[in-house]
C-alpha cells in the first residue's frame, strides 16, 4: 500500500510563491511518475504537472513558466514550486503517483488560496 502526504499549501497574495511537497511511503511500489492535479470549486480535476522517474516533466499550459516540478528519488518525494500565483490558481492540489503497472494513488489534497 502506498500513502501520499502533501504539505505546503496555504493563503498567498497574487504574485506570491508557494512550494508544495508530497512524500510517498509504503512498500512494494515502483514509480512510473509522480505529479500534481488541482480541482477548483465547481470544476473538474485537472493536471498541473508531472515528472517521470528519469526526470522528464510536463506542465499544463496555464502554469508553464510559473510552476516547476521536481523530485527527490531517494526520498520518494515530489515538489511543486509555484511562482507568480494568480487568483485562478486557487484550488485543492492533489499529489498523485502512478506505478509501473498503471495504478494511480492519490493524496488527500492541500488547499492553495490566492487572494489579496
N, C-alpha and C positions, 0 to 999 in steps of 0.2 A: 504493500500500500504506500502511496506517495502523498505527502502533505505539503501544501504550499502556503507559506505565511508571508503576506505582504506588509510593508510598513512604509512610512514616509509621506502619506497623504496629509492634507490639511487645507487651511484657508490662506490664500495668497492674493495679492493685488495684481491687477493686469500689468503685464510686463515683467512680473517676478519669475522666480525659478523654484522648482522643487525637484527632489530626487526620490524616486520610488525604488524600493528593494523588494526582492522576492526570493526567499530561501526555500529550496526543496529538501525534504528529508524523507527517510524511509529506506527501503532496500529493494534490490532486485529490479531497478529500473535503468533503462538505457535511454538517454535523451536523444531525440531527433532535433527538436527545437524547443526553446522557451520564448515566451513573448507576453505582450500586454494587449488586452482588449479594453474597451470602455463602453459604458452604457449611460447615456443621459436620460433624464426623465422623459417618458413618452417616446423614446427612440429605441431602435434595435441595437444590440451589442455590435460593435464594430472593431475591426483590427486596428491597432495603433502601430505596433512594431513587433517584429520577431527576429530571433537570431538563432542560427543553427550551431551545432557543436563545433563546427570548424570556423565559426565567426562570420559567416555570411548573414547579412541583415537586410531587412526590407521594412519600408515605412508607408503608412497611409500618406496620400498626397497632402492632406491637411496639416501634417506635422513635420513634413520634410524641411530640413534646415533649422528646425527649432528643437526637436527632440533627438536624443541619442540613446540607443540601446547598447548595452554592453553586458558581458557575463564573466564570471569567475568560475571556470570549470571545476577547480579544486574544491570550491565551496558550494557547488551546485546552486549558485546564486545569479540572478539576473537583475540588472539595474535599468532604470529609465530616467535619464536626465532630461528635464523639461524646462526649457528656457522661453522667454518672451511669451509667457502664458496669456491666453485670451479668455474672456468670459465663456466663449463657446467650447473651451476645453473642460469646462465643469462637467463632471461625470463621476461615476464609480468606476475605478480602474481595477481590472481583474488580471491576475497573473495566470498564465497557462503553461502547461508542459505537455508536449506530445512525445510519447516514447516511440521506439523503433517499430513497434507493432501497430502504430496508428491510434493508440488510445490516448485520449485527452484527459488531463487532470486540471482542476480549477481551484484557485484560491477563493476566499470569501469576499475579497474586494476591499478597496480602500478609497475613501471619498476624497476627491480633489475639487475644491471650490475656488473659482477665480472671480473675485468681486472686490470692488472698492468700498 
